């Protein structure tokens, strides 16, 4: 059974230990944050080294990505992932393109370059 003096001394040691661990936790969190930022920069540099920007000219033939909400019902994973070809009718500066079908009917909205790929005949 602890005496009053040893109980108070034990409480002080626990408080000091807790304060040291809290200081260490802040330092560890900051070190991990710095390491994570450096890691993300390295990954981005590696990725960007291999990425080629896509740019389509007016009149280019492209395929358009099919999204799940526009896919045919029941086709599931055996359905094609791309549809087209479409003709690029206008290229915007922000990376979006206005498309039209081969017979000249324009599509309702512009499409981002991430959802298009070159059509090879």
HELIX and SHEET records of a PDB file:
HELIX    1   1 UNK A    4  UNK A   50  1                                  47    
HELIX    2   2 UNK A   68  UNK A   70  5                                   3    
HELIX    3   3 UNK A   76  UNK A   78  5                                   3    
HELIX    4   4 UNK A  113  UNK A  115  5                                   3    
SHEET    1   A 5 UNK A 111  UNK A 112  0                                        
SHEET    2   A 5 UNK A  96  UNK A 100 -1                                        
SHEET    3   A 5 UNK A  82  UNK A  91 -1                                        
SHEET    4   A 5 UNK A  61  UNK A  65 -1                                        
SHEET    5   A 5 UNK A 116  UNK A 118 -1                                        
END                                                                             
